[in-house]
Amino acid sequence: MSTSHAPPGSPEHDMSPISADGKAVDATSAPAAPALETLRPTAARRTRIPRWLRRTTGPLLLVAVWQLLSSTGVLSTDVLASPGRIARVAADLIDDGSLASAMGTSLRRVALGLLLGILIGGGLALLSGLFKVGEDLVDAPVQMLRTVPFVGLIPLFIIWFGIGETPKVAVITLGVTFPLYLNVYAAIRGVDAGLVEAGESLGLTRRGLVRHVVLPAALPGALTGLRYALGVAWLALVFAEQINADAGIGFLMVQARDFLRTDVIVVCLIVYAFLGLLADFLVRSLERLLLRWRPTFTGR
């Protein structure tokens, strides 16, 4: 097998590019391809201000306005203490250990009430959401009880359990149970039926469907219910610690109310808010850990 080489100048040898008018174009003089420009998302080009700075701007402005009104006498100390005064009182409460002791007592009450509420509310939601018989037996009584304000049951709890720790934990447990039940039940019943049919076609048993299809699909709604239940738990704690409490953040507030100490009351309210924010942060971190498989919109 032989190959032939065309002599220079022959038509086969001259393979120069041809322009639109039929004339040969020198390849070395052809225009270069345009350089590619790297595109960035619009959200990335919008601002360079750190997000933590944007999130703290609002609270800092609020505190600045508050201090300005207190300094100019618009806000009287009898109505609301100034931020500087509140900071000094908080430092005093931290130094003598009373604030740390009160926080520890309140955290124990919330933790125990939240644990019992998760067990009761989550268990009832699983029973009612996974089984039709469970729904018939459980859902109607729960729906009736949840319309009763849990604060209104405090007198009954005092009669039943006395004035110790039990009625305080019972109030928190009751406040946590219903929002958790509603969200978990709705999350289970909101699972796409197509996913269940797909699992059945793959040969999953009922237990396998619950474990691999229903519970993972219902997890986002359950975690949302947990966040809501945490907020209700701190609200219930405020009422629970008014039941003849001798320790806790609510006890400090009752004492401050008797002596018209608005600075101590505000410190206690800030502690409540801080603990609630910390608990919500922990649940959101748990969401990011358990729901990494679910892509979501994070805002623009």
C-alpha positions in Angstrom: 0.0 0.0 0.0 1.6 3.3 -1.1 0.8 6.9 -0.5 1.2 9.8 -2.9 2.3 13.3 -2.1 1.0 16.2 -4.2 3.8 18.5 -5.5 3.9 22.0 -4.2 1.6 24.4 -6.1 -0.9 21.7 -7.2 -4.6 22.1 -6.3 -4.3 19.2 -3.8 -1.5 20.9 -2.0 -3.1 24.4 -1.8 -5.8 23.9 1.0 -6.0 27.6 2.1 -9.3 28.8 3.6 -11.7 30.4 1.0 -13.5 33.6 1.8 -17.1 34.4 0.9 -16.1 36.1 -2.4 -14.1 33.1 -3.5 -10.6 34.4 -2.7 -8.0 32.5 -0.7 -7.5 33.7 2.9 -4.2 33.4 4.7 -4.7 31.2 7.7 -2.3 33.2 9.8 -4.3 36.4 9.3 -7.7 34.8 10.4 -9.2 36.6 13.4 -8.7 34.9 16.8 -11.6 33.4 18.7 -13.1 35.7 21.3 -12.0 35.1 24.9 -14.6 33.5 27.1 -15.9 35.5 30.0 -16.6 33.9 33.3 -20.1 34.6 34.5 -21.0 34.9 38.1 -24.6 34.6 39.6 -26.4 37.8 40.0 -26.7 37.2 43.8 -22.9 37.0 44.1 -22.4 40.3 42.3 -25.1 42.1 44.2 -23.3 43.0 47.4 -20.0 42.3 49.2 -21.3 43.1 52.7 -20.9 40.0 55.0 -24.1 38.4 55.9 -23.3 38.4 59.6 -23.0 42.2 59.5 -26.3 42.5 57.7 -28.1 40.3 60.3 -26.7 42.2 63.2 -27.4 45.7 61.9 -31.1 45.6 62.8 -30.7 44.6 66.5 -27.8 47.1 66.9 -29.9 49.9 65.5 -32.7 49.0 67.9 -30.4 49.1 70.9 -28.9 52.4 69.7 -32.4 54.0 69.4 -33.4 52.5 72.8 -30.3 54.0 74.5 -30.9 57.4 72.8 -34.5 57.5 74.1 -33.3 56.6 77.6 -30.5 59.1 77.6 -32.8 61.9 76.5 -35.4 61.1 79.1 -38.1 60.0 76.7 -38.1 56.5 78.3 -38.3 56.7 82.1 -36.4 54.1 84.1 -39.7 53.2 85.8 -41.1 52.3 82.4 -38.0 50.6 80.9 -34.4 50.6 82.0 -31.7 51.7 79.6 -29.5 49.1 77.8 -26.5 50.3 79.9 -28.3 49.7 83.1 -29.5 46.3 81.9 -26.0 45.3 81.0 -24.7 46.3 84.5 -27.5 44.3 86.2 -26.8 41.3 84.0 -23.2 41.4 85.0 -24.1 41.6 88.7 -26.4 38.6 88.3 -23.7 36.6 86.6 -21.1 37.5 89.2 -23.2 36.4 92.2 -24.2 33.1 90.3 -28.0 33.7 90.6 -28.5 33.9 86.8 -26.5 30.7 86.0 -28.5 28.8 88.7 -31.8 30.1 87.4 -30.9 29.2 83.8 -29.9 25.7 84.9 -33.2 25.1 86.6 -35.2 26.4 83.7 -33.2 24.4 81.2 -33.9 21.2 83.2 -37.6 21.9 83.2 -37.7 22.6 79.4 -35.6 19.5 78.6 -37.7 17.1 80.6 -41.0 18.6 79.3 -39.7 18.6 75.7 -38.6 15.0 76.0 -41.9 13.9 77.3 -43.8 16.0 74.7 -41.7 14.5 71.8 -42.4 10.9 73.1 -46.1 11.5 73.5 -46.8 13.7 70.5 -44.5 11.9 68.2 -45.8 8.5 69.3 -49.5 9.5 68.8 -48.7 11.0 65.4 -47.0 7.8 64.2 -49.9 5.8 65.5 -52.5 8.1 63.9 -50.6 8.7 60.6 -49.5 5.2 59.8 -52.7 3.3 60.7 -56.3 4.1 59.9 -57.4 2.4 63.1 -55.0 4.6 65.0 -56.4 7.7 63.3 -59.9 6.7 64.3 -59.0 6.2 67.9 -56.4 9.0 68.4 -57.0 11.9 66.1 -60.5 13.0 67.3 -59.5 13.2 71.0 -56.3 15.0 70.3 -58.0 17.5 68.1 -60.5 18.3 70.9 -57.8 18.6 73.6 -55.6 20.9 71.5 -58.3 23.5 71.3 -58.2 23.8 75.1 -55.6 26.4 76.1 -52.9 24.6 78.1 -52.6 27.6 80.4 -56.2 27.1 81.5 -55.2 23.6 82.8 -52.8 25.0 85.3 -55.3 25.1 88.2 -56.1 21.4 87.5 -52.4 20.5 87.4 -51.9 22.2 90.8 -54.8 20.2 92.2 -53.6 16.9 90.7 -49.8 17.3 91.2 -49.4 19.9 93.9 -47.0 22.9 93.6 -43.7 21.1 93.0 -41.9 20.5 89.8 -44.5 18.1 88.4 -47.1 20.6 87.3 -44.4 22.8 85.7 -43.1 19.9 83.6 -46.7 18.9 82.8 -47.5 22.3 81.4 -44.5 22.3 79.2 -45.2 18.7 78.1 -48.7 19.6 77.1 -47.6 22.7 75.2 -45.1 20.7 73.2 -47.3 17.7 72.5 -50.0 19.2 70.2 -47.8 21.2 67.7 -45.5 18.3 67.3 -48.4 15.9 66.8 -50.0 18.1 64.2 -46.8 18.6 62.2 -45.7 15.0 62.3 -49.2 13.7 61.4 -49.5 16.1 58.5 -46.0 15.2 57.3 -46.8 11.5 57.3 -50.1 11.9 55.5 -48.4 14.3 53.0 -46.0 11.7 51.7 -46.3 11.3 47.9 -48.4 8.2 47.1 -46.2 7.7 44.0 -43.2 7.1 46.3 -45.2 4.5 48.2 -46.2 2.7 45.0 -42.7 2.7 43.8 -41.5 1.1 47.0 -44.2 -1.5 46.8 -43.2 -2.3 43.2 -39.6 -2.9 44.4 -40.9 -5.4 46.8 -40.6 -3.5 50.1 -42.6 -4.8 53.0 -44.8 -2.6 55.1 -42.0 -2.1 57.6 -39.6 -1.4 54.8 -41.9 1.2 53.3 -42.2 3.0 56.7 -38.4 2.9 57.3 -37.1 3.7 53.8 -40.0 5.8 52.3 -42.5 7.3 54.7 -40.2 8.4 57.6 -37.5 10.0 55.4 -40.1 11.8 53.4 -41.9 13.0 56.5 -38.7 14.1 58.3 -38.7 17.7 57.0 -42.2 18.3 58.3 -41.3 16.6 61.6 -38.3 18.9 62.1 -40.4 21.9 61.4 -42.8 20.7 64.1 -39.9 20.3 66.5 -38.8 23.9 65.9 -42.4 25.1 66.5 -42.7 22.9 69.6 -39.5 24.4 71.0 -41.0 27.9 70.7 -44.1 26.8 72.6 -41.9 25.1 75.2 -40.3 28.4 76.2 -43.7 30.1 76.2 -45.1 27.4 78.5 -42.1 27.7 80.7 -42.9 31.4 81.4 -46.4 30.3 82.6 -45.1 27.2 84.4 -42.6 29.2 86.5 -45.4 31.3 87.9 -46.7 28.3 89.8 -45.2 29.0 93.2 -41.7 28.7 91.8 -38.7 29.1 94.2 -36.0 28.9 91.5 -35.6 29.5 87.8 -35.8 32.5 85.5 -39.5 33.0 86.1 -38.8 33.1 89.9 -36.4 36.0 89.2 -39.0 37.8 87.2 -41.6 37.4 89.9 -39.2 38.9 92.5 -38.3 41.7 90.1 -42.0 42.4 89.6 -42.6 42.7 93.3 -39.8 45.3 93.6 -40.6 47.1 90.3 -37.2 46.2 88.9 -37.7 46.5 85.1 -34.0 46.0 84.5 -34.1 42.5 86.0 -37.3 41.7 84.1 -35.7 42.7 80.8 -32.6 40.6 81.6 -34.7 37.6 82.2 -36.6 38.2 79.0 -33.3 38.5 77.1 -32.2 35.2 78.6 -35.5 33.5 77.5 -34.9 34.9 74.0 -31.3 33.8 73.9 -32.1 30.3 75.1 -34.9 30.0 72.5 -32.6 31.2 69.7 -29.9 28.8 70.8 -32.4 25.9 70.8 -33.7 26.9 67.3 -30.1 27.1 66.0 -29.5 23.5 67.2 -32.6 22.2 65.4 -31.6 24.1 62.2 -28.2 22.5 62.4 -29.8 19.1 62.8 -31.9 19.9 59.7 -28.8 20.7 57.7 -27.2 17.4 58.9 -30.2 15.1 58.3 -31.6 16.8 55.1 -28.4 17.1 53.1 -30.0 15.0 50.4 -32.8 17.6 49.8 -31.8 20.5 47.6 -33.8 23.7 48.6 -34.0 27.3 47.6 -31.9 29.4 50.0 -32.9 32.9 48.8 -31.4 35.5 46.5 
